[in-house]
Amino acid sequence: MSKKFTHVDGECLLEELSVEESVSGGRVYKVPNGHKYPSVTTVTGFKKQEFFKQWRRDNPKEARRVLARGTTFHKLVEDYLNNEQVTPDGVRPDVWDMFEQAKPMLEDINNVRAQEVPLWSSTLQLAGRVDCIAEYNGKLSVIDFKGSTREKRKSDIDNYFMQATAYAIMYHERTGVKIDNIVILISTEEGTNQVFESNPIHHTKDLYDCIQDYKAHLEKELRMYR
């Protein structure tokens, strides 16, 4: 029998944000203070952007497969944590296997406060949608779910840690609730699960440096369009 997950009312009503594309092709959110902020994933992933663009051009079929895998995997996890009935109907067998494999990691989640909610920060000047904010083994955490073709090394996922750190800062700014734990849950096609935990404080400098580098990169891009 599947676990019944407890949901906790959020600390405040988090407003929906409108989305558009920037000149440089990244996602931009219009936030309630009237500004437009780039998405967390756009900023934290921009240094790897060119590599993945080239990879998608060289491997279009695999790129489509991986994108569809990620979308479906996230939806299965989201529905499962929402205590909805989840079945393999219409789901690719490989993605269903990854979801079934991930369940033991998901069982350590409870007291869910938010899923796929918009967050933004005037301090960071970033916005985005967080996968999940809940308790993981009793600790309030920003939790990110990933499907992967193979296992990751911690050094491979620095952008994941920066993303989760940004969401922890955003949530604190929007609600006043501090989060001292981030969790990256990865289910791989190799048949393994990986759990990476850390404190956001260990990644704030990397995040700050990345934001500054992105701003410099964006300014260079904008000069090209002037």
Summary of the structure (lengths in Angstrom):
residues: 226
radius of gyration: 17.7
end to end distance: 60.0
largest distance: 60.0
contacts: 660
relative contact order: 0.15
helix: 45%
strand: 27%
